[in-house]
Amino acid sequence: MAKETEISDHTSTKQGFVYVIEGNGIFTLEGKEIAMLPGVFIYMEENSVHSLKAKENTSFILALGN
């Protein structure tokens, strides 16, 4: 994600995870803010409301289950 961009609240019909590779941002999951820093692993249940905001250019891996 490019610096100072964001993705508003949304859900996924599948469970999944986010693994942050580089950068700095905020991942909001069900109302709880989680720092998106290198090495952070975030697990999401299916249908969890979440959003993202990049403070710096931020790279991450998103994997969704079946």
C-alpha positions as CSV (number, residue, x, y, z in Angstrom):
1,M,0.0,0.0,0.0
2,A,1.3,3.4,-0.8
3,K,2.0,5.9,1.9
4,E,-1.0,7.7,3.3
5,T,-3.6,5.5,1.6
6,E,-6.3,3.5,3.2
7,I,-8.9,0.8,2.6
8,S,-12.2,1.4,4.4
9,D,-14.1,-1.1,6.5
10,H,-14.9,-4.3,4.7
11,T,-15.3,-8.0,5.3
12,S,-14.2,-11.3,3.7
13,T,-16.3,-14.4,3.5
14,K,-13.2,-16.4,4.2
15,Q,-10.8,-16.6,7.2
16,G,-7.3,-15.5,6.5
17,F,-4.2,-13.8,7.7
18,V,-2.0,-10.8,6.9
19,Y,1.8,-10.9,7.4
20,V,3.6,-7.5,7.3
21,I,6.8,-7.5,5.3
22,E,7.8,-3.8,5.5
23,G,6.4,-0.4,6.3
24,N,4.2,1.1,9.0
25,G,0.5,1.3,9.2
26,I,-2.6,0.6,11.2
27,F,-4.8,-2.5,10.7
28,T,-8.2,-2.2,12.4
29,L,-9.8,-5.5,13.2
30,E,-13.3,-5.5,14.8
31,G,-12.6,-2.1,16.2
32,K,-9.1,-3.0,17.6
33,E,-6.1,-1.1,16.2
34,I,-3.1,-3.3,15.4
35,A,0.3,-1.8,14.4
36,M,1.3,-3.0,11.0
37,L,5.1,-3.3,11.4
38,P,7.5,-5.8,9.8
39,G,7.0,-9.3,11.2
40,V,3.5,-8.8,12.5
41,F,1.0,-11.6,11.8
42,I,-2.7,-10.8,12.0
43,Y,-5.3,-13.6,11.9
44,M,-8.9,-12.8,10.8
45,E,-12.0,-14.9,11.2
46,E,-14.4,-15.0,8.3
47,N,-16.8,-12.0,8.1
48,S,-14.6,-9.9,10.5
49,V,-14.8,-6.2,9.8
50,H,-11.4,-4.7,9.1
51,S,-9.7,-1.7,7.5
52,L,-6.1,-0.6,6.7
53,K,-4.2,2.7,6.7
54,A,-0.6,3.0,5.6
55,K,1.5,5.6,7.4
56,E,4.5,4.7,5.1
57,N,4.7,2.5,2.0
58,T,3.7,-0.9,3.4
59,S,4.0,-4.4,1.9
60,F,2.2,-7.4,3.3
61,I,1.0,-10.9,2.3
62,L,-2.7,-11.6,2.4
63,A,-3.8,-15.2,2.4
64,L,-7.5,-16.4,2.5
65,G,-8.7,-19.9,3.2
66,N,-11.2,-22.0,1.2
